[in-house]
Every structure is written in C-alpha cells, then in structure tokens.
C-alpha cells in the first residue's frame, strides 16, 4: 500500500503471542520439555524501503526521521481507551468470540485491502477483508472462517488500525454465513474485492461445495491425512453492494443465484 505521504507499506499476518507449556519429565524426555504454541495471529503493517526490503525499527529515513515499530492493523481484540501517553486505561480486552480456534488461541488472517477508497453511503473508506478462527470451521460448525469486513476512514490513509463491522451481538459480522448455508458451501473465506465497470463490486473468495465432498467425509474440522485429496477448494465470485447498518459500513450479497 502507498500512504498519503508517498511511503510504501506491507500488510501481513504473523503470530503475535505464543503460549508456553512446560511438560513434566517422561521416559522420552527425562528432563521435561517446553512447548511453544502459536497462540494469537494478527495483521500488521510495516514501512518498506522497496518492494522486497522492510525498514527495521530505529532505521533512519531519507528525511532524517527514525522509523518506529510495525503497526497493529487488525487485532483479535476490541480496541480499548488509552491515556494521553497511549497507556491502556483498562486491562487488555478478551478476544472476540469468533476469533477463537477451539482452544488453540485466536486468529485473524488473510487481510486484503482494496487499493483505493470505497464510497459507502456518506463517506469514503479504506476496505479490508479478513477471515477469523480456523479455516476448517465450516458448514456444520457454530464457528465459521467466513468473510469479515474491516474499514478505516479514507481521510486517515490506508495505514493504521482498521475497525470491524460488528453484528447485533457485538461479535465480528460474518457476511458469508447465510449465503454459504443457502448454497451448501463450506470453508468459505479470504475474500478479495474488485470492481467491474458497469457491474459494480465483486468479491472473490474460496470455498468447498458440500456436494463435491464424498459421502461420509467431514464438512467441518480437519480431514484425515488420506482424505485431503478428496476435497476440492474452488473460487467463488459474489456480487456485492456496500451500505451501512447501525452507522457502520456493511455489505450485502446482491444475488443468490
């Protein structure tokens, strides 16, 4: 992405927190052993020198300014108020329920930012689509990877914190859930936005059609090793329209085919 000052930035996901588990001694590990699990995955942005090399914290820019750290762009947790120095006023919020990986921490990934601001009813926004939790939480699961929307006012530039569109329960809205259920699609996610002149905005996402899955195989959670080749992940194209709901950017899938 190009910030309004002309600087280049990379948007990427990474593990931001690990969980450390100390295992007791066993026959295989007489002295015990320590396990490091990737526990939280979030989306960050970092300033780039060029197309392949990023600035490091403390590097000096051509104009003499010092580069800061990476920026947390999309988090598994809600934002919380801070004082004038940026210190949190309350303890760290708990993650959104939809980001939970069924006891394996929390995850948001697949951040795709549309390359120019999008007009949504009364203002322009930078638009990012993400997916949360486990890719394999699908059709028959209470959780779903899904298509999630995060936006940022265009006047602020594309670099910085993006804000989720939330459902009526205060969790991250999943815009693919009803469509996926109606068309028996599972493992839908990682949407990317495009615009077709005369036709409007479209989302490209991936998913698996349930009818292509052989009888007896799962529609949620990880298949067994010898079952993977029997699943066929395909791209789907969804015509959409941007609107607002409860004052926040919202989207609607235009046609149910």
C-alpha positions as CSV (number, residue, x, y, z in Angstrom):
1,X,0.0,0.0,0.0
2,X,1.0,3.6,-0.6
3,X,0.4,6.0,2.3
4,X,-0.6,9.6,1.5
5,X,2.9,10.8,2.2
6,X,4.2,8.6,-0.7
7,X,5.7,5.9,1.5
8,X,5.3,2.2,0.8
9,X,3.9,-0.3,3.3
10,X,3.4,-4.0,3.5
11,X,0.4,-5.6,5.2
12,X,1.0,-9.1,6.6
13,X,-0.2,-11.5,9.2
14,X,2.1,-13.0,11.9
15,X,2.0,-14.8,15.2
16,X,1.9,-12.1,17.9
17,X,1.6,-14.2,21.0
18,X,2.9,-17.6,22.0
19,X,1.7,-19.9,24.7
20,X,4.4,-21.6,26.7
21,X,3.7,-25.1,28.1
22,X,6.2,-26.8,30.4
23,X,5.8,-30.6,30.2
24,X,6.9,-32.8,33.1
25,X,9.7,-35.4,32.8
26,X,8.8,-38.5,30.9
27,X,10.5,-41.6,29.5
28,X,11.1,-39.8,26.2
29,X,12.1,-36.5,27.9
30,X,13.7,-37.3,31.3
31,X,14.2,-33.6,32.0
32,X,10.8,-32.5,30.7
33,X,10.4,-30.2,27.8
34,X,9.0,-26.9,26.8
35,X,6.4,-26.4,24.0
36,X,5.8,-23.0,22.3
37,X,2.4,-22.8,20.6
38,X,1.4,-20.0,18.2
39,X,-1.5,-18.6,20.3
40,X,-2.5,-15.3,18.6
41,X,-2.3,-14.4,15.0
42,X,-3.0,-10.8,13.9
43,X,-2.4,-8.4,10.9
44,X,0.3,-5.8,10.9
45,X,1.7,-3.1,8.6
46,X,5.4,-2.2,8.2
47,X,7.1,0.5,6.2
48,X,9.1,-0.7,3.2
49,X,12.4,0.5,1.7
50,X,11.4,-1.1,-1.6
51,X,9.3,-4.0,-2.9
52,X,11.3,-6.6,-1.0
53,X,13.0,-5.0,1.9
54,X,11.4,-3.5,5.1
55,X,12.7,-0.9,7.4
56,X,13.7,-2.0,10.8
57,X,12.8,-0.3,14.0
58,X,15.4,2.5,14.5
59,X,16.4,2.8,10.9
60,X,16.7,6.4,9.6
61,X,14.5,7.6,6.7
62,X,16.0,9.7,3.9
63,X,14.5,12.8,5.5
64,X,16.2,12.0,8.8
65,X,13.2,10.7,10.7
66,X,13.5,7.5,12.8
67,X,11.4,4.5,11.8
68,X,9.1,3.2,14.5
69,X,7.8,-0.3,15.1
70,X,5.3,-2.2,13.0
71,X,1.6,-1.1,13.3
72,X,-1.1,-3.4,14.5
73,X,-3.7,-3.0,11.8
74,X,-6.3,-5.7,12.6
75,X,-6.5,-7.4,16.0
76,X,-8.4,-10.3,17.5
77,X,-9.3,-8.0,20.4
78,X,-11.5,-4.8,20.5
79,X,-9.7,-1.5,20.9
80,X,-9.7,0.0,24.3
81,X,-9.3,3.6,25.6
82,X,-5.8,4.9,26.4
83,X,-4.5,8.0,28.2
84,X,-2.6,10.9,26.5
85,X,0.6,8.8,26.5
86,X,-1.1,5.8,24.9
87,X,-1.2,3.7,28.0
88,X,-4.3,1.5,28.4
89,X,-6.9,2.6,30.9
90,X,-8.3,-0.9,31.4
91,X,-6.9,-4.4,31.3
92,X,-6.4,-6.0,27.8
93,X,-9.8,-6.9,26.4
94,X,-10.7,-10.5,25.8
95,X,-10.7,-11.5,22.1
96,X,-13.9,-11.5,20.0
97,X,-15.6,-14.9,20.4
98,X,-15.5,-15.6,16.6
99,X,-11.6,-15.5,16.5
100,X,-11.3,-18.5,18.9
101,X,-9.6,-21.5,17.4
102,X,-11.4,-24.1,19.5
103,X,-8.9,-24.0,22.4
104,X,-5.9,-23.2,20.2
105,X,-5.8,-19.5,20.7
106,X,-7.2,-16.8,18.5
107,X,-6.6,-15.9,14.8
108,X,-7.4,-13.2,12.2
109,X,-5.7,-13.6,8.8
110,X,-6.0,-13.1,5.1
111,X,-6.1,-9.3,5.1
112,X,-6.8,-8.0,1.6
113,X,-7.0,-4.2,1.3
114,X,-8.7,-2.7,-1.8
115,X,-6.2,-0.3,-3.5
116,X,-8.4,2.8,-3.4
117,X,-11.1,4.2,-1.0
118,X,-14.6,3.0,-1.5
119,X,-17.7,5.2,-1.2
120,X,-20.1,3.8,1.4
121,X,-23.3,5.8,1.6
122,X,-21.9,9.1,3.0
123,X,-18.1,8.8,3.2
124,X,-15.1,7.1,1.7
125,X,-13.4,4.2,3.4
126,X,-10.4,2.0,3.0
127,X,-11.7,-1.5,3.0
128,X,-10.0,-4.7,4.2
129,X,-11.5,-8.2,4.1
130,X,-10.2,-10.8,6.6
131,X,-11.2,-14.3,7.9
132,X,-11.0,-15.5,11.5
133,X,-10.7,-18.6,13.6
134,X,-9.8,-21.9,11.8
135,X,-10.1,-22.3,8.1
136,X,-11.8,-25.7,8.6
137,X,-14.6,-24.4,10.8
138,X,-17.3,-24.7,8.1
139,X,-20.9,-25.5,7.2
140,X,-21.8,-27.7,10.2
141,X,-19.9,-25.7,12.8
142,X,-21.1,-22.9,15.1
143,X,-17.9,-21.0,14.1
144,X,-17.0,-20.1,10.6
145,X,-13.9,-18.8,8.9
146,X,-16.1,-16.6,6.8
147,X,-15.9,-13.2,5.1
148,X,-15.4,-10.3,7.6
149,X,-15.2,-6.6,6.9
150,X,-12.8,-4.1,8.5
151,X,-12.7,-0.4,7.4
152,X,-10.9,2.9,8.1
153,X,-11.9,6.4,7.1
154,X,-10.3,7.4,3.8
155,X,-9.1,10.7,5.2
156,X,-6.8,8.9,7.7
157,X,-4.9,7.0,4.9
158,X,-4.7,3.2,4.5
159,X,-2.1,2.7,7.2
160,X,-3.3,2.2,10.8
161,X,-6.0,0.4,12.8
162,X,-9.0,-0.9,10.9
163,X,-12.4,-1.3,12.6
164,X,-14.5,-4.4,12.3
165,X,-18.2,-4.3,11.3
166,X,-20.0,-6.0,14.2
167,X,-23.2,-8.0,14.3
168,X,-26.0,-7.3,16.7
169,X,-24.3,-9.4,19.4
170,X,-21.1,-7.3,19.3
171,X,-19.1,-10.0,17.5
172,X,-17.3,-9.7,14.1
173,X,-20.0,-9.9,11.5
174,X,-19.8,-12.8,9.1
175,X,-21.2,-11.8,5.7
176,X,-20.9,-15.2,4.0
177,X,-22.8,-17.3,6.6
178,X,-26.3,-17.2,5.2
179,X,-25.1,-17.4,1.6
180,X,-22.9,-20.4,2.4
181,X,-25.7,-22.1,4.2
182,X,-28.2,-21.5,1.3
183,X,-25.8,-22.9,-1.3
184,X,-24.2,-25.6,0.8
185,X,-20.7,-24.0,0.7
186,X,-18.2,-24.8,3.5
187,X,-14.8,-23.4,4.5
188,X,-15.6,-20.0,2.8
189,X,-13.1,-17.2,3.4
190,X,-10.2,-15.0,2.3
191,X,-12.2,-12.6,0.2
192,X,-10.7,-10.0,-2.1
193,X,-12.6,-7.1,-3.6
194,X,-12.6,-6.0,-7.2
195,X,-14.7,-3.5,-9.3
196,X,-16.1,-4.2,-12.7
197,X,-17.3,-1.2,-14.7
198,X,-21.0,-1.4,-15.4
199,X,-21.4,-4.3,-12.9
200,X,-20.2,-2.9,-9.6
201,X,-18.2,-4.5,-6.8
202,X,-17.4,-8.3,-6.6
203,X,-15.8,-10.4,-4.0
204,X,-13.5,-13.4,-4.9
205,X,-13.3,-15.9,-2.1
206,X,-12.6,-19.6,-1.8
207,X,-14.8,-22.4,-0.6
208,X,-15.8,-26.0,-0.9
209,X,-19.1,-27.1,-2.4
210,X,-20.6,-29.7,0.0
211,X,-22.0,-31.7,-2.9
212,X,-18.4,-32.3,-4.1
213,X,-17.4,-33.9,-0.8
214,X,-17.8,-37.7,-0.9
215,X,-20.4,-39.1,1.5
216,X,-19.2,-39.8,5.0
217,X,-16.4,-37.1,5.0
218,X,-16.5,-34.1,7.2
219,X,-17.8,-30.7,6.3
220,X,-16.1,-29.1,9.3
221,X,-12.7,-29.6,11.1
222,X,-9.6,-31.1,9.6
223,X,-9.9,-34.1,7.3
224,X,-7.7,-37.1,7.9
225,X,-4.4,-37.2,6.0
226,X,-5.6,-39.7,3.5
227,X,-8.8,-37.7,2.8
228,X,-7.3,-34.3,1.8
229,X,-7.1,-35.2,-1.9
230,X,-10.9,-35.8,-1.9
231,X,-11.7,-32.2,-1.1
232,X,-11.8,-29.6,-3.9
233,X,-11.5,-25.9,-2.9
234,X,-12.8,-23.6,-5.6
235,X,-13.1,-19.9,-6.2
236,X,-16.4,-18.2,-5.9
237,X,-17.5,-14.8,-7.3
238,X,-20.0,-12.8,-5.3
239,X,-21.6,-9.5,-6.5
240,X,-22.0,-7.2,-3.5
241,X,-23.3,-3.8,-2.6
242,X,-21.9,-1.6,0.2
243,X,-24.3,0.0,2.7
244,X,-24.4,0.9,6.3
245,X,-26.1,-0.7,9.3
246,X,-26.2,0.9,12.7
247,X,-23.8,3.6,11.4
248,X,-21.1,1.2,10.4
249,X,-20.0,0.0,6.9
250,X,-22.0,-3.1,5.9
251,X,-22.3,-5.2,2.8
252,X,-25.0,-7.2,1.1
253,X,-24.6,-10.0,-1.4
254,X,-26.7,-8.9,-4.3
255,X,-27.8,-12.1,-6.0
256,X,-28.4,-15.5,-4.5
257,X,-28.0,-17.3,-7.9
